[in-house]
Amino acid sequence: MTCSHCSIGVWSSSLEASVVLRNDGSESRGWRDDCRGFSLVCMTSSNPQPFRVLIAGGGVAALEAALALRDLAGERISTTLLAPEPEFVYSPMRVREPFAYSAAQHYPLAEITRDIGVELKQDAFKWLEPEGRVVHTEAGEQLHYDALLLALGAILRPRFKHALTLDDRRLDEQLHGLIQDVEGGYVHKLAFVVPQPVPWPIPIYELALMTARRAWDMNEDVSITLVTPEDAPLAIFGRAVSDAVERLLEEHGILTITSAHCETPQPGQVSIHPGTRRLHVDRVIALPELLGPSTPGVPKAAANGFIPIDVHCQVPGIERVYAAGDATDFAVKHGGIAAQQADTAAEAIAALAGAPIEPTKFHPLIHAILLGGEKPLYLSAHITGGHGSSSEISEEPTWSPPTKIAAKYLAPYLESRDRAALR
Ligand SMILES: Cc1cc2nc3c(=O)[nH]c(=O)nc-3n(C[C@H](O)[C@H](O)[C@H](O)COP(=O)(O)OP(=O)(O)OC[C@H]3O[C@@H](n4cnc5c(N)ncnc54)[C@H](O)[C@@H]3O)c2cc1C
């Protein structure tokens, strides 16, 4: 038979054991149906063929995976990044833009990929042909892979008809006028509402806090209510964080209604379930609902079109296809989680390419910096079930580098770019 990785001849001597024929005619014994256990064979042959990794996406998970693979598998692999946008934008910092702070950082993907030795294709994933290990792109190209990582992010959809639904790509444009109205005393009652399932947990709390502080600074009286299906504020971070955030919200005069589902039957009205409570406000600001990306050819057992993954972030039912980040069916959508999934997938892919590594299982640990209070707060928790355990909150950083998106490779990489840009 032929190696499923590099086309070198492989003879099965039993169901498990196999013998690999090197290009120089000698043999090696192993236990697989391909040459992964014999990667030196591939790399030292006269016609070395690196293992082809295709990463679809150009966001947090995609870049983290590209960096992790460079570290874990080095020259064994060649990586291509397939991304439609020319830039990576650091979206967590966009919440500050409507308050006239400096804009979130934009990083050209062409520079990053050149820097880390990755090929960039500015195009988009259209559909997958798993049998042939081919991705078909929007521009009509066929890209062959030995391993594929889907890091396509989520699709945003407004959930409430009569609300301003946040879109991080134009947050400043959406909220700048509202903040000016708060400053000018034209707006007195605001509701911030969260759909079920809860999308990214952090930004709605930050926006509510920052709006309250801006009103306070301008001596304006604004009543703010935050309505969320979570059973406590930022419940995913566990009890200690929820208690502290609840106090912080109270100190800022924000009324928080938890375990609540809402509708916006008319402009300025929020009806809350269970119960008959109604809020009458000047404006309603909502987080979007998140849906899985369009990926024909990929099995979609999960709700809302998210891509199912196992503990190694592999997509069950298709060989050599992995997924990470907001596109997956993991319930918590968060940059740090996207990065950890990317690292998990990168380990599995590096092992597949023959790197001497034992892939570990995805074991989510969530870190976040909450802005909007007097000082940034550093939140951490292990995620067990739907809640955080080992819940920690601190005014001092508890991870390094202490960035909004905690990512093993991407955070130090971007930090070094930022430092170099200042020189
Ligand atoms: C306002 C805001 C604040 C946030 N704050 C925090 C925070 O403080 N901390 C934190 O950890 N997280 C935060 N998040 C969440 C975090 O940004 C996301 O969880 C994270 O970006 C998810 O990473 P991802 O790679 O899965 O998706 P994304 O970063 O969204 O990247 C998806 C990529 O896929 C590309 N793509 C889309 N379609 C295709 C296609 N067909 N083919 C190829 N590529 C495609 C996109 O162009 C993009 O490059 C925040 C999010 C928002 C919106």
The ligand as an SDF file (V2000), in Angstrom:
LIG
                    3D

 53 58  0  0  0  0  0  0  0  0999 V2000
  -15.9860   43.8070   20.9140 C   0  0  0  0  0  0  0  0  0  0  0  0
  -15.3520   42.5080   21.2850 C   0  0  0  0  0  0  0  0  0  0  0  0
  -14.6000   42.4050   22.4430 C   0  0  0  0  0  0  0  0  0  0  0  0
  -14.0050   41.1900   22.8060 C   0  0  0  0  0  0  0  0  0  0  0  0
  -13.2480   41.1110   23.9400 N   0  0  0  0  0  0  0  0  0  0  0  0
  -12.5280   39.9910   24.1970 C   0  0  0  0  0  0  0  0  0  0  0  0
  -11.6020   39.9690   25.2720 C   0  0  0  0  0  0  0  0  0  0  0  0
  -11.4500   40.9230   26.0160 O   0  0  0  0  0  0  0  0  0  0  0  0
  -10.8710   38.8440   25.4430 N   0  0  0  0  0  0  0  0  0  0  0  0
  -10.9850   37.7650   24.6260 C   0  0  0  0  0  0  0  0  0  0  0  0
  -10.2530   36.7820   24.8060 O   0  0  0  0  0  0  0  0  0  0  0  0
  -11.8890   37.7550   23.6120 N   0  0  0  0  0  0  0  0  0  0  0  0
  -12.6420   38.8430   23.3740 C   0  0  0  0  0  0  0  0  0  0  0  0
  -13.5200   38.8760   22.3190 N   0  0  0  0  0  0  0  0  0  0  0  0
  -13.7570   37.6480   21.5600 C   0  0  0  0  0  0  0  0  0  0  0  0
  -12.6890   37.3680   20.5300 C   0  0  0  0  0  0  0  0  0  0  0  0
  -12.4310   38.5000   19.7220 O   0  0  0  0  0  0  0  0  0  0  0  0
  -13.1230   36.2010   19.6610 C   0  0  0  0  0  0  0  0  0  0  0  0
  -13.5250   35.1410   20.4860 O   0  0  0  0  0  0  0  0  0  0  0  0
  -11.9640   35.7460   18.7750 C   0  0  0  0  0  0  0  0  0  0  0  0
  -11.6470   36.7630   17.8490 O   0  0  0  0  0  0  0  0  0  0  0  0
  -12.3160   34.4500   18.0600 C   0  0  0  0  0  0  0  0  0  0  0  0
  -11.2390   34.0790   17.2570 O   0  0  0  0  0  0  0  0  0  0  0  0
  -11.4730   33.2700   15.8980 P   0  0  0  0  0  0  0  0  0  0  0  0
  -10.1470   33.1020   15.2730 O   0  0  0  0  0  0  0  0  0  0  0  0
  -12.3010   32.0920   16.1570 O   0  0  0  0  0  0  0  0  0  0  0  0
  -12.3770   34.2150   15.0140 O   0  0  0  0  0  0  0  0  0  0  0  0
  -12.0130   35.6320   14.4250 P   0  0  0  0  0  0  0  0  0  0  0  0
  -10.9550   36.2980   15.2200 O   0  0  0  0  0  0  0  0  0  0  0  0
  -13.3290   36.3120   14.2340 O   0  0  0  0  0  0  0  0  0  0  0  0
  -11.3760   35.3000   13.0080 O   0  0  0  0  0  0  0  0  0  0  0  0
  -12.0990   34.6820   11.9790 C   0  0  0  0  0  0  0  0  0  0  0  0
  -11.2770   34.8230   10.7060 C   0  0  0  0  0  0  0  0  0  0  0  0
  -11.8340   34.0120    9.6740 O   0  0  0  0  0  0  0  0  0  0  0  0
  -11.8710   34.7830    8.4880 C   0  0  0  0  0  0  0  0  0  0  0  0
  -12.8930   34.2020    7.6180 N   0  0  0  0  0  0  0  0  0  0  0  0
  -14.2360   34.3590    7.6680 C   0  0  0  0  0  0  0  0  0  0  0  0
  -14.8060   33.6610    6.6660 N   0  0  0  0  0  0  0  0  0  0  0  0
  -13.8040   33.0460    5.9980 C   0  0  0  0  0  0  0  0  0  0  0  0
  -13.7610   32.1740    4.8700 C   0  0  0  0  0  0  0  0  0  0  0  0
  -14.8550   31.7800    4.2280 N   0  0  0  0  0  0  0  0  0  0  0  0
  -12.5470   31.7280    4.4540 N   0  0  0  0  0  0  0  0  0  0  0  0
  -11.4100   32.0850    5.0910 C   0  0  0  0  0  0  0  0  0  0  0  0
  -11.4020   32.9150    6.1640 N   0  0  0  0  0  0  0  0  0  0  0  0
  -12.5860   33.3820    6.6080 C   0  0  0  0  0  0  0  0  0  0  0  0
  -12.1500   36.1970    8.9540 C   0  0  0  0  0  0  0  0  0  0  0  0
  -11.8250   37.1430    7.9660 O   0  0  0  0  0  0  0  0  0  0  0  0
  -11.2260   36.2510   10.1740 C   0  0  0  0  0  0  0  0  0  0  0  0
   -9.9090   36.5270    9.7690 O   0  0  0  0  0  0  0  0  0  0  0  0
  -14.1690   40.0610   21.9720 C   0  0  0  0  0  0  0  0  0  0  0  0
  -14.9280   40.1600   20.8050 C   0  0  0  0  0  0  0  0  0  0  0  0
  -15.5140   41.3680   20.4700 C   0  0  0  0  0  0  0  0  0  0  0  0
  -16.3260   41.4420   19.2110 C   0  0  0  0  0  0  0  0  0  0  0  0
  1  2  1  0
  2  3  1  0
  2 52  2  0
  3  4  2  0
  4  5  1  0
  4 50  1  0
  5  6  2  0
  6  7  1  0
  6 13  1  0
  7  8  2  0
  7  9  1  0
  9 10  1  0
 10 11  2  0
 10 12  1  0
 12 13  2  0
 13 14  1  0
 14 15  1  0
 14 50  1  0
 15 16  1  0
 16 17  1  0
 16 18  1  0
 18 19  1  0
 18 20  1  0
 20 21  1  0
 20 22  1  0
 22 23  1  0
 23 24  1  0
 24 25  2  0
 24 26  1  0
 24 27  1  0
 27 28  1  0
 28 29  2  0
 28 30  1  0
 28 31  1  0
 31 32  1  0
 32 33  1  0
 33 34  1  0
 33 48  1  0
 34 35  1  0
 35 36  1  0
 35 46  1  0
 36 37  1  0
 36 45  1  0
 37 38  2  0
 38 39  1  0
 39 40  1  0
 39 45  2  0
 40 41  1  0
 40 42  2  0
 42 43  1  0
 43 44  2  0
 44 45  1  0
 46 47  1  0
 46 48  1  0
 48 49  1  0
 50 51  2  0
 51 52  1  0
 52 53  1  0
M  END
$$$$
